[in-house]
Amino acid sequence: MDDGEPLDWMFNASREEIDTFFARLSDNECREWRWNWNIWSRKSQRAPQGDWRIWLVMAGRGFGKTRLGAEWVRERAEADPEARIALVAASLHEARAVMVEGESGLLSIGAPWRRPTYESSVRRLVWPNGAQAFLYSAGEPDSLRGPQHTHAWCDEIAKWDNGSSRATSTWDNLLMGMRLGGDPRLVATTTPRPVPLVARIMAEGDRGGVVLTRGSTFDNAQNLPARFIAAMKRTFGRSLLGRQELHGEMIEDLAGALWSRALIEQGREAVAPAMKRVVVAVDPPASAHGDACGIVVCGMGDDRIARVLADCSVEQASPERWARAVADAARAWSADRVVAEANQGGAMVEAVLRAAEASLPLRLVHASRGKTARAEPVAALYEAGRVRHAGMFPRLEDELCGLMPGGDYQGPGRSPDRADACVWGLTELMLGRAGEPRIWFD
């Protein structure tokens, strides 16, 4: 077997060649065969050679990042009884559900007789040889202030909470505690997103000590359902979302755009407080076969900060279907107001929405300026820290980052329908008539 894919030869080997191979294995080798990661893994899933300090694995969903991280931790733990390993995720729930108890987590891999025991009360894994691993949340940076480790696995670092620089604080505290053993090392696995922490690690790679592995969902096609692969290619293809989430590309910001991903990340929070007022904003499509119907839920709390709460947009929908989606969103979020752009036939828009739900608290708005011109005062609210995203909305955020000053839109897609709905919702909550001096309300 070469240093490439260890099992490749088997796909073309005869039954006799396979029988001969197994006949040469000892009883112990046959016993260990099933659990040997170096046999079953792809080369891109195995730790790189050399004197690296940080191994950054930035790849699409389904690449096998979780299995890679878990197997690396297992190897370190089984090789070193003194290993003290940090397992850091966006939350303690994700650390346990994915890194420990998930299908590719530490309790599901490796030989059963060498698997660790999980002590949930102290958030600790203990291997039979004495090695230990401890769970941490990136939302609690101070929990890593003090503990020392020999190794660390950080999962989905692009998802870590960037509010108040918690992600970078967590990373810094972890690095300062990497001082046990003779060769402390760290593996970070993530789907790429241009957040400050990922950008910083990649920049450090230019100065040495950081090794980067890239990959896509389709690298692991052999272990994924064929229908899933076909659906992903058909649905996302080479869209921005597909390039990021499937192909593992880092999508950079457009120079001069009204929004940057860093600006959005700066105001992201995992959970929104109670809302004082909620608006469902709608950008109706011109036809059932054209643009999407942008449906975005926005709210404002007692702190006078607006939140984007949900993206309920639908694509290639009939008037009845998108109107029902609006009514469902208004009901689910107990909306105080539905704001719908009426430039594409105000009477029709109102009639369709009323047919879906007669009691909708509806307000029609008419735009006298282009989408990007209306967006500029809303972008200023983001820069002032007065808007936050309660969750992640990739398609909406891609559209916001494609809006340019002066009325230009540079994708993705033909029209920023989600972004336009978001702008209407935030204008209603935060700017009112001041946000669009020439809007008329019906």
C-alpha positions in Angstrom: 0.0 0.0 0.0 1.3 3.5 -0.9 1.0 6.8 0.9 -2.1 7.7 -1.0 -5.4 6.1 -0.3 -4.6 2.8 1.5 -7.7 0.9 0.3 -7.6 2.0 -3.3 -5.9 -1.2 -4.5 -8.8 -3.3 -3.1 -11.3 -1.9 -5.6 -9.5 -3.5 -8.5 -8.0 -6.5 -6.6 -9.1 -10.0 -7.3 -10.6 -12.2 -4.6 -7.4 -14.2 -4.6 -5.3 -11.2 -4.0 -7.5 -10.0 -1.1 -7.5 -13.5 0.4 -3.7 -13.6 0.2 -3.4 -10.2 1.8 -5.5 -11.2 4.8 -3.8 -14.5 5.2 -0.5 -12.7 5.9 -2.0 -10.7 8.8 -1.6 -11.9 12.3 -4.5 -12.5 14.6 -3.9 -9.2 16.3 -3.7 -7.4 13.0 -7.0 -8.9 11.9 -8.5 -7.8 15.2 -7.3 -4.3 14.8 -8.0 -4.0 11.1 -11.5 -2.5 11.5 -10.3 0.3 13.8 -7.1 1.3 12.0 -7.8 4.9 10.9 -4.7 5.0 8.7 -6.2 2.3 6.6 -9.7 3.7 6.2 -9.0 7.4 6.0 -8.1 9.5 3.0 -4.7 11.1 2.9 -6.3 14.6 3.5 -7.8 13.3 6.7 -4.4 12.2 8.2 -2.2 14.6 10.2 0.4 16.3 8.1 4.1 15.6 8.5 6.4 18.3 9.9 6.9 20.6 12.8 3.5 22.3 12.8 1.8 23.9 15.8 -1.8 24.4 14.4 -3.5 22.2 11.8 -6.4 24.2 10.3 -8.8 21.9 8.3 -11.2 24.1 6.3 -13.5 22.0 4.2 -17.2 21.6 3.0 -19.9 19.9 4.9 -19.7 16.1 4.8 -15.9 16.1 4.1 -15.3 14.1 7.3 -13.9 16.9 9.5 -15.5 15.6 12.7 -14.2 12.1 12.2 -10.7 13.6 11.4 -10.7 15.6 14.6 -11.9 12.7 16.7 -9.4 10.2 15.3 -6.6 12.7 15.8 -7.6 13.1 19.5 -8.0 9.3 19.9 -4.5 8.7 18.5 -3.0 11.3 20.9 -4.8 9.9 23.9 -4.0 6.3 23.2 -0.3 7.1 22.6 0.2 9.3 25.7 -1.3 8.4 29.1 -0.3 11.9 30.3 -2.3 13.6 27.5 -4.6 16.4 28.7 -6.7 17.5 25.7 -9.1 20.4 25.3 -12.3 19.9 23.2 -13.7 23.3 22.3 -17.0 23.8 20.4 -19.4 26.7 19.9 -21.3 25.5 23.0 -21.1 22.8 25.6 -24.1 21.1 24.0 -22.3 20.9 20.6 -19.1 19.7 22.2 -21.0 16.8 23.8 -23.5 16.1 21.0 -21.0 16.3 18.1 -17.4 15.8 19.4 -18.2 13.2 22.1 -21.5 11.4 21.5 -22.0 12.0 17.7 -21.8 9.4 15.0 -18.2 10.4 14.4 -17.5 11.4 18.0 -15.0 10.0 20.4 -17.4 7.5 22.0 -18.1 5.9 18.6 -14.7 5.5 17.0 -11.7 3.3 17.7 -11.5 -0.1 19.2 -14.3 -0.6 21.8 -11.9 -1.9 24.4 -9.8 1.3 24.3 -12.7 3.8 24.2 -12.9 6.5 26.9 -15.5 6.9 29.6 -17.5 10.1 29.6 -18.0 11.7 33.0 -20.8 14.2 32.3 -20.8 15.8 35.8 -17.2 17.2 35.2 -17.3 17.3 31.4 -14.4 14.9 31.1 -13.4 11.9 29.0 -11.0 9.4 30.6 -9.2 6.7 28.5 -8.3 3.3 30.0 -4.6 4.3 30.0 -5.3 7.5 32.0 -5.3 10.1 29.2 -8.0 12.8 29.7 -10.0 15.3 27.6 -12.1 18.2 28.8 -15.1 20.0 27.2 -15.2 23.7 26.8 -17.6 26.3 25.3 -16.3 29.1 23.1 -19.0 31.2 24.5 -17.2 31.1 27.9 -13.7 32.4 27.2 -12.8 32.6 30.9 -13.3 28.8 31.3 -10.0 28.4 29.5 -8.2 30.9 31.6 -6.0 28.7 33.8 -6.4 25.1 32.5 -3.3 23.6 30.8 -3.3 21.1 27.9 -1.0 19.0 25.8 -3.3 19.0 22.8 -6.6 20.6 21.6 -9.3 20.1 19.1 -11.4 23.1 18.2 -14.6 22.3 16.1 -16.4 24.7 13.7 -14.4 27.7 14.8 -16.2 29.8 12.2 -19.4 29.3 14.2 -17.9 30.5 17.5 -19.6 33.6 19.0 -17.9 36.7 17.7 -19.9 39.0 19.9 -17.6 41.1 22.2 -14.6 39.2 20.6 -15.5 36.0 22.5 -14.2 33.8 19.7 -10.7 35.3 19.7 -10.7 35.5 23.5 -11.4 31.8 23.7 -8.7 31.1 21.2 -6.1 33.3 23.0 -6.9 31.7 26.4 -6.6 28.3 24.9 -3.2 29.0 23.3 -1.8 30.4 26.5 -2.7 27.1 28.2 -1.0 24.9 25.6 2.1 24.4 27.7 2.0 20.8 28.8 4.2 18.0 27.3 7.0 18.4 24.9 5.1 19.1 21.7 1.7 20.8 22.2 -0.4 20.8 19.1 -3.9 22.0 18.1 -6.3 20.9 15.4 -9.1 23.3 14.2 -11.8 22.0 12.0 -14.4 24.3 10.3 -16.5 25.1 7.3 -14.9 28.2 5.9 -16.4 31.6 6.6 -14.5 34.9 6.6 -14.8 35.6 10.3 -12.0 37.4 12.2 -10.6 34.3 13.9 -10.3 32.3 10.8 -8.7 35.2 8.9 -6.2 35.6 11.8 -5.2 31.9 11.8 -4.7 31.9 8.0 -2.6 35.1 8.3 -0.5 33.4 10.9 0.1 30.6 8.5 2.1 32.9 6.3 4.6 33.2 9.2 4.9 29.4 9.8 3.6 27.0 12.3 0.2 26.6 10.7 -0.7 23.9 8.2 -3.8 24.3 6.1 -5.8 21.5 4.6 -8.7 22.2 2.3 -11.4 19.9 0.9 -14.9 19.7 -0.4 -18.0 17.6 0.4 -17.4 15.7 -2.8 -14.0 14.4 -1.6 -16.1 12.1 0.6 -18.6 11.1 -2.0 -17.8 7.4 -1.6 -19.2 7.5 2.0 -22.2 9.8 1.3 -25.6 8.8 -0.2 -25.6 9.2 -4.0 -28.9 11.0 -3.8 -27.5 13.5 -1.3 -24.6 14.3 -3.6 -26.9 14.7 -6.6 -29.3 16.9 -4.7 -26.4 19.1 -3.4 -25.1 19.6 -7.0 -28.5 20.3 -8.4 -29.6 22.7 -5.6 -26.5 24.6 -4.9 -24.0 23.9 -7.8 -21.5 26.7 -7.9 -23.6 29.3 -6.0 -21.9 31.3 -3.3 -23.5 29.1 -0.7 -22.4 26.0 -2.5 -18.9 27.2 -3.0 -18.6 28.0 0.7 -20.6 25.2 2.4 -19.8 22.3 -0.1 -16.6 23.2 -2.0 -15.0 24.7 1.1 -14.0 28.0 -0.5 -13.4 31.1 1.5 -15.8 33.7 0.0 -14.1 37.1 0.3 -15.9 40.4 0.7 -16.5 42.7 -2.3 -14.4 45.8 -2.0 -16.6 48.8 -1.2 -19.8 46.8 -0.5 -22.3 48.2 1.9 -22.0 45.2 4.1 -19.0 43.0 4.9 -19.1 39.6 6.5 -17.0 40.9 9.4 -19.5 43.6 10.0 -22.3 41.1 10.2 -20.3 38.7 12.4 -19.5 41.6 14.8 -23.2 41.8 15.5 -24.2 38.1 15.6 -25.7 36.5 18.7 -26.9 33.0 19.3 -30.1 33.9 21.1 -32.2 37.0 20.9 -33.9 38.6 23.9 -37.6 39.1 24.2 -38.9 41.2 21.4 -41.0 44.3 22.0 -42.1 44.6 18.4 -41.8 42.1 15.5 -42.2 42.8 11.7 -42.4 40.4 8.8 -41.1 42.1 5.7 -41.9 40.9 2.2 -40.4 41.5 -1.2 -42.9 39.8 -3.6 -41.7 38.2 -6.8 -42.8 39.4 -10.2 -43.7 35.9 -11.2 -43.8 32.3 -9.9 -40.9 31.3 -12.1 -38.5 34.2 -11.5 -37.0 35.7 -8.4 -37.4 34.4 -4.8 -40.0 35.9 -2.5 -38.0 37.6 0.2 -39.6 37.0 3.6 -37.5 38.2 6.6 -38.6 38.5 10.2 -37.1 41.4 12.2 -37.7 42.5 15.8 -36.7 45.1 18.3 -36.2 44.6 22.0 -36.3 47.0 25.0 -32.7 47.8 24.3 -33.7 49.5 21.1 -31.5 47.2 19.1 -33.0 45.5 16.0 -32.6 41.8 15.4 -32.9 39.8 12.2 -34.7 36.8 13.6 -35.5 34.5 10.6 -35.2 34.2 6.8 -38.4 32.5 5.7 -38.0 33.3 2.0 -39.3 30.9 -0.7 -38.2 30.3 -4.3 -40.2 29.8 -7.5 -43.4 29.9 -5.5 -46.9 30.6 -6.7 -48.7 33.7 -5.2 -50.7 31.4 -3.0 -47.6 29.6 -1.7 -45.6 32.7 -0.9 -48.6 34.4 0.7 -49.1 31.3 2.9 -45.4 31.4 3.8 -45.9 35.1 4.9 -49.0 34.2 6.9 -47.2 31.3 8.6 -44.2 33.5 9.5 -46.4 36.2 10.9 -48.3 33.6 13.0 -45.1 31.8 14.2 -43.4 35.0 15.3 -46.6 36.8 16.6 -45.8 39.7 14.2 -47.2 43.1 15.0 -46.9 44.1 11.3 -46.4 42.7 7.9 -44.7 45.1 5.5 -44.9 44.3 1.8 -43.4 46.1 -1.1 -46.3 47.0 -3.5 -44.4 48.2 -6.6 -45.2 45.0 -8.5 -49.0 45.6 -8.3 -50.1 46.8 -4.9 -53.7 45.6 -5.2 -52.6 42.1 -6.3 -50.2 41.9 -3.4 -52.8 42.9 -0.9 -55.4 40.6 -2.3 -53.1 37.6 -2.3 -52.0 38.2 1.3 -55.5 38.8 2.5 -56.6 35.6 0.8 -54.0 33.7 2.8 -54.9 35.4 6.0 -57.6 38.0 6.2 -56.5 39.3 9.6 -52.9 40.0 8.6 -51.8 43.4 10.1 -50.6 44.5 6.6 -48.9 47.7 5.4 -48.0 48.2 1.8 -44.9 50.3 1.0 -44.0 51.8 -2.4 -40.3 52.3 -3.3 -39.2 55.4 -5.2 -35.5 54.5 -5.1 -33.5 51.4 -6.0 -32.8 48.5 -3.6 -29.2 49.5 -2.9 -30.1 53.2 -2.3 -32.7 52.2 0.2 -30.1 49.9 1.9 -27.5 52.6 2.6 -29.2 54.0 5.8 -29.8 50.5 7.1 -26.1 49.6 6.5 -25.3 52.6 8.6 -27.3 51.1 11.4 -25.2 47.9 11.3 -22.0 50.1 11.5 -23.4 51.8 14.5 -24.0 48.5 16.3 -27.8 48.9 16.3 -28.6 45.7 14.3 -27.8 42.1 15.2 -28.4 38.8 13.6 -29.9 36.2 16.0 -28.5 33.2 14.2 -27.0 32.5 10.8 -28.7 33.3 7.5 -26.2 32.5 4.7 -28.3 33.4 1.7 -29.5 36.6 3.1 -26.1 37.6 4.3 -24.6 36.8 0.8 -27.1 39.1 -0.8 -26.4 41.9 1.8 -22.7 41.6 1.0 -23.4 42.0 -2.7 -25.1 45.4 -2.4 -22.8 48.2 -3.6 -23.2 52.0 -3.2 -24.8 53.8 -6.1 -27.4 51.3 -7.0 -25.3 48.4 -8.1 -25.8 44.7 -7.1 -23.1 42.2 -7.7 -24.8 39.0 -6.8 -25.4 36.2 -5.9 -28.4 35.8 -8.1 -30.1 38.3 -10.3 -31.9 40.2 -7.5 -31.3 40.7 -3.8 -34.8 39.7 -2.7 -33.9 38.5 0.8 -31.8 41.6 1.3 -34.5 43.9 0.1 -37.0 42.3 2.5 -34.5 42.7 5.3 -34.1 46.4 4.5 -37.8 47.0 4.5 -38.2 45.3 7.9 -35.4 47.2 9.6 -36.5 50.5 8.0 -40.0 49.9 9.5 -38.5 49.2 12.9 -35.7 51.6 13.1 -36.1 54.4 10.6 -39.7 54.8 9.7 -40.3 57.7 7.3 -36.8 59.0 8.0 -35.3 55.9 6.5 -37.1 56.4 3.1 -38.4 60.0 2.8 -40.4 59.1 -0.3 -42.3 56.0 0.8 -46.0 56.2 0.7 -48.0 54.0 3.1 -51.4 52.6 2.1 
